[in-house]
Amino acid sequence: MTMTSQTADMRLDGNAIGGLLLGVFGVEMTGAMATCGSCGMRGALAEAEVYVQCPGTVARCPACGSVLLRVVESTERTWLSLEGIRTLELPIATER
């Protein structure tokens, strides 16, 4: 992926999609650990590079730039692609 200054200006961190992922998964996801299917980097989704000024939302690996996930929403449904994530590790909620 070639990064222009305009593209870099549109880049956010993974915290920008916290609410979107909460709506899709029903749990806080920015702390979930994802392994990039392309380069193998493992990190929290909060560390992903996020672009929201596209058709939908795209999160990319901060190490290699590969697409980790895509989310597209309409008024009737949500499409989710996790094709770039090899594994996604979610903590088990414990009751206190």
C-alpha positions as MATLAB code, in Angstrom:
seq = 'MTMTSQTADMRLDGNAIGGLLLGVFGVEMTGAMATCGSCGMRGALAEAEVYVQCPGTVARCPACGSVLLRVVESTERTWLSLEGIRTLELPIATER';
ca = [
       0.000    0.000    0.000;
       1.404    3.377   -0.973;
       0.830    6.026    1.684;
       0.278    9.588    0.510;
       0.124   12.541    2.875;
      -3.616   12.768    2.199;
      -4.096    9.073    3.089;
      -1.989    9.476    6.229;
      -4.198   12.398    7.290;
      -7.266   10.114    7.168;
      -5.667    7.420    9.355;
      -7.063    6.869   12.872;
      -6.174    4.283   15.501;
      -8.337    1.273   16.346;
     -10.076    3.096   19.188;
     -12.016    4.981   16.494;
     -14.045    1.836   15.749;
     -14.663    0.816   19.360;
     -18.362    1.719   19.212;
     -18.835    0.080   15.826;
     -17.245   -3.184   17.008;
     -19.254   -3.070   20.254;
     -22.414   -2.889   18.149;
     -21.342   -5.859   16.008;
     -19.880   -8.135   18.699;
     -21.762   -6.949   21.797;
     -18.529   -6.701   23.818;
     -15.630   -4.240   24.018;
     -13.247   -5.259   21.218;
     -10.436   -2.699   21.110;
      -8.435   -4.774   23.590;
      -8.970   -8.010   21.649;
      -5.698   -9.429   20.352;
      -5.574  -10.010   16.596;
      -2.907  -11.817   14.591;
      -2.353  -10.498   11.072;
      -2.870  -13.200    8.478;
      -0.230  -11.625    6.247;
       2.788  -10.839    8.450;
       1.902  -12.580   11.734;
       2.067   -9.466   13.919;
      -0.028   -9.841   17.068;
      -1.538   -6.771   18.714;
      -4.666   -5.214   20.145;
      -7.280   -4.016   17.659;
      -6.776   -0.558   19.199;
      -3.355   -0.527   17.477;
      -4.798   -1.073   13.985;
      -4.732    1.730   11.423;
      -8.337    2.637   10.688;
      -9.829    4.458    7.722;
     -13.458    5.575    7.958;
     -13.662    7.874    4.919;
     -14.135    4.939    2.562;
     -17.158    2.954    1.544;
     -17.362    1.343    4.952;
     -14.629    1.115    7.557;
     -11.259   -0.545    6.990;
      -8.696   -1.567    9.630;
      -5.143   -2.317    8.496;
      -2.180   -3.985   10.175;
       0.166   -1.317   11.576;
       3.195   -3.440   10.635;
       2.528   -4.432    7.012;
      -0.558   -2.444    5.959;
      -2.639   -5.497    5.024;
      -6.384   -5.242    5.525;
      -7.427   -6.904    8.794;
     -11.141   -6.200    8.750;
     -13.846   -4.374    6.827;
     -17.245   -3.261    8.076;
     -19.995   -1.863    5.870;
     -23.291   -0.743    7.353;
     -26.636    0.057    5.785;
     -29.953    0.876    7.378;
     -30.954   -2.803    7.245;
     -27.773   -4.850    7.840;
     -24.068   -4.919    8.550;
     -21.425   -6.745    6.527;
     -18.267   -7.815    8.330;
     -15.124   -9.290    6.801;
     -12.336  -10.548    9.064;
     -10.397  -12.131    6.202;
      -7.074  -10.557    7.186;
      -7.149  -11.747   10.792;
      -5.575  -15.170   11.320;
      -6.739  -15.371   14.944;
      -8.801  -13.126   17.214;
      -8.363  -13.603   20.953;
     -11.210  -12.406   23.187;
     -11.005  -12.388   26.966;
     -13.678  -14.365   28.773;
     -15.903  -12.102   30.824;
     -15.935  -12.987   34.499;
     -18.652  -12.025   36.915;
     -17.755  -10.392   40.203;
];
